[in-house]
């Protein structure tokens, strides 16, 4: 998808600025910024995943989006609503006053927002070229001080009119945000800039009559912050400037009504569904380089990738969660983004990003699982037919490259291809599952000749068995019955090997096994993954649940399912995959319990995980990359992003429990 559909053109697409609605085809944007006289700083309100931001309700189509932002002691509520698809309205309210009135300036900016530079040495990009884009402040009719302050922009044949409430302290046009920052930080907030609007559009009775060719990217309307007076604004789009201006003025009159209704509608779904929706929507951004939308793991990570970055497993989860909350457009876009990176050998890289791509390694095998769940939510059979060949190639690549000792069980690895960091190394192989420092792998050796670890892990093999089983369902849905039988046979053969070769009878648990026959000393929630693959016998399943899952000294402690048992000294480290709680691990244990007949226990697991999630979500709107298994108030950590997409898997599980969606219902008929 090279551009969003018309109803999705306006959105919070720019990962740098959540307090910004941007029209992607034109890059015309309306955003909120601020200037603090106390700090002497112009604040673009760039996102940094800190307590500065509290990301609120956000519908999938950006029909409503709200966030709270702290600016040097003042807490702002910023709201956007679209209403009609061809415009946007907004309101900025002070919910906790800090600096006195005129010392804090609230700024409504409108204009053509340049994308981020691709690198630190690249100069800022200009968008206004005098041919396809023009921008100017509106000028009131002489003596009419009651008319709203306005601006007008043109992109090709489209006009964008902006109207703001009351009378701003200052309205001016600037070449770019840097020029506005220079005025405020070096000349002060009382400085009145040159009247750039002198060359601006001529307005008669609120109607634009002409628009000059001036090279400005930005219009800035500055207001003194007043707790009793919200700042309201509206923008409208039309192929003629007069109806655009009239629509913007009409939208401005109805801002409060529109926002209040949009907020009410956004709060209707159940809390778990809203949590999934909000996390997906805030992390859905526009990839300028490749001209496509996708749902990133976290807005805060994008700059570190060099401007865009796609993790394989994360994006599969994001696709199915988008579908779960009805956003089929982004579900499909995420799947297409992933599979567009498929290599000639068949593998989908673990990471593709502006600065690097890891073609030597894949990631946790969840593709068919995510595609099948997306299909069950959307009912779109064309999705299956489009993706089926790519899904087959990915699993064929696994068969050819990840069975280093040829015994029919699979290992994680790093193949000798590509230029990524860690190619053909043990660390590269540990990156493939995405569980880099999981204790299970502590003693695993890397075999340079095969490009794999000398360790067969039960979670990995169980997910591969599940992948072939669900690929069989995809093939059957497409009428490819012979292929479906072959995929299902491969799945069952692998499940049998897991049951026979990865079961440690001494500990009564599935465990990773070294090539020399020794079982790994550590276990993890991946020891329960054979349940989701149908690989555990009834006796094995009972032992897993009774002796390990429900043992409070192992996994069923005060906070559910740590990445290392509570009894393992590793758990006390409480760092990353060494003791902390992870959404993907919870997901497949929950799915396994549902499949293997422990439905009440699955519901209890989902409820306990949701209680952990919801406590922090309600208090701070945090959706963590991982959670502390030891301290209910210790989820903040240097290695845990507070608004990470796969944390929403916990809310996804609870919503599935509440509304009855079940991947395994077909098996029980």
Order of alpha helices (4+ residues) and beta strands (2+ residues): beta-beta-beta-beta-beta-beta-beta-beta-beta-beta-beta-beta-beta-alpha-beta-beta-beta-beta-alpha-alpha-alpha-beta-beta-alpha-beta-alpha-alpha-beta-alpha-alpha-alpha-beta-beta-beta-alpha-alpha-beta-beta-beta-alpha-alpha-alpha-alpha-alpha
